[in-house]
Amino acid sequence: GYCSWALTPTQRGFDSFYGYYNGAIDYYSKSVPDRNHGNVYDFRYNTPGSNGSVNDEVLFSCNGTYSSFQYAARAKALIEEHDQDKPLFLYFPIQDPHFPAEVPNEFYQLYEGKVHNKNRRTLLAMVSAMDAAVETVVTSLKETGMWENTVLIFFSDNGGPIGKMGNGQVNYPLRGGKVTLWEGGIRSPGFVHSPLIEGGWVNSELMHTTDWLPTLTHLAACGLENPLCQGPELGDIDGTNQWQMINGKSKSNRTEILINYDQIWENAAIRMGDWKLLYGDPGRGDWIPPPSSDGQSNSSSSYEKQFNLPYTLQEVDYMMGFTNSRDPVVAERFTALMRSNNIQSEDVQLYNVATDPYERSEVSAANPDIVKSMLARLEYHKSRAIYPRNTPYDPDSNPSQFDNVWTPWMESC
């Protein structure tokens, strides 16, 4: 998403941007490993320039400092400098606990004698580093007097990776993980907290990440207690305003979620009410329990075995995309792994995720009418899908042309 400056954050509505453009960077060096170009730097500060341009400052001075400390310090400064007569939207996508698995020793030592598995201990330490960054933001809001008029939303984009891709995450007892269509890959916890609303309940109704745009724009335009206010018109979008559900005033506006439709892999998943239908290969479907605190139990053995599992097709695909790699050896392996596009009837699976959230009982044979209706709905979504514009590596993007920094290189794309 950064082939052109027009696609970068300050050209898409943000007043400033502080961070990196790629999917992940080293927490200290701020570099992205790439098969074609080695370690390439990716850390910057952007503000809108004149005539649609971007003021881009590459922050080489940040090399060597743990990134979460820097994000927290930047958020603190933004809050303290903000004009409180104006509203504030602060998007704070903290890097922890995403890979690579790196954390300062002060957090790692918190789990001394408590967690013996190194991967798990590092992951938990990274979560503690995230907690410290969030605490900095909340404390800053309180010290500036803004907290009493703040809505804090905490959520994740996916479940943790498992198998060789895992670095301490646990989705158990949910099935699967990142880059899969199982609940362990698509369901993640979240919460909303504010002094302005009553709390104390758990809501397990349907909500999708696309719902945040209409929900937050409604909140900004209408405030908390005006259910008749319609908010801004956003056109034909996938999301729906869920504020009344969050506020405990009504049920979810959703009865359906198109989980995914991949035209390359020819797999898909859809949720309708309590039912979830999988079509094609949903990815690695293991249930991997966490290691025990003493590191000696069978659970620990099961946990360790995942790192010896072979890569799945989806995992290879994901890694190729992340490294921007078109390495011939990897590409050849990927091509050899590509499955047939001939989807057979046995590739359809059905689960009632209300009564079976761990997806252990496949019930398509006992519910043919439900399968038929969900496949029909899936076909409707497939008919409206836009084919992905995947493109081969563009040599013009070579970071050696930009002082070994990942940088937009096209006028438009």
Disulfide bonds with the S-S distance in Angstrom:
Cys3-Cys413 1.71
Cys222-Cys229 1.88
